[in-house]
Amino acid sequence: MNVIMDLCVVPIGVGLSVSKYVAACHKIIEAAGLKSSLHAYGTNIEGEWDAVFDVVKKCHETIHGMGAPRITTTIKVGTRNDKAQSMEDKISSVENKLADT
C-alpha cells in the first residue's frame, strides 16, 4: 500500500538546534530511495507503507545513536485505494484551484 507521510522528528535534550539530526534523517530517507520533500517543520515522504515506516525506525535509531536521550515524533499518514496519488498531485490540485480564483 502506498502512503504519504508528514514526519516531524524532534530530539530532546540536545540543545536548541536540531538541523544535524534532520540532515541525518534526510540521508536515511534518500538511502531508502523514497521520494521526499523537506519543509520548515518536517518532511513529506512517499512510498510503500513498510519502507516508509522502516525509515522512521531508522531515524530514531540513528538520532539516539547521535546522543539524543529522548525523541518525540509527530506523524500524519494518508492512504488512498480509489486512485494513485503522489505528493505532486496533491499540491497541483490545490494550485489549480488557486489559479481559478
RAHU-V644126 format. One record per pair of residues at least 12 apart in sequence whose ideal C-beta (glycine too) atoms are under 7 Angstrom apart, sorted by the first residue. I is the first residue (numbers start at 1). GAP is how many residues later the second one is. D is the distance in whole Angstrom. If there is no record, write none. Layout:
I;GAP;D
I;GAP;D
//
This chain:
1;48;5
1;78;6
2;46;6
2;77;7
3;44;7
3;46;5
3;49;5
3;74;6
3;75;7
3;76;5
4;40;7
4;42;5
4;74;5
4;83;6
5;39;7
5;40;5
5;47;5
5;70;6
5;71;7
5;72;5
6;36;6
6;38;6
6;70;4
7;35;6
7;36;5
7;38;6
7;49;6
7;68;6
8;33;6
8;34;4
8;65;7
8;66;4
9;16;6
9;50;5
9;54;7
9;62;6
9;64;5
10;61;7
10;62;5
11;52;5
11;57;4
11;60;5
12;56;7
12;58;4
12;59;7
12;60;6
13;55;6
13;56;5
13;57;6
14;53;7
14;54;5
21;42;5
21;45;7
21;47;7
24;38;5
24;39;7
24;42;7
25;34;4
26;12;6
26;17;7
28;27;6
28;30;5
28;31;6
28;34;6
29;14;7
29;16;6
29;26;5
32;19;6
32;23;5
34;12;7
34;13;4
34;17;6
34;18;6
34;21;6
35;12;7
35;52;7
37;50;6
44;43;5
46;40;6
46;41;5
56;17;7
56;19;7
//
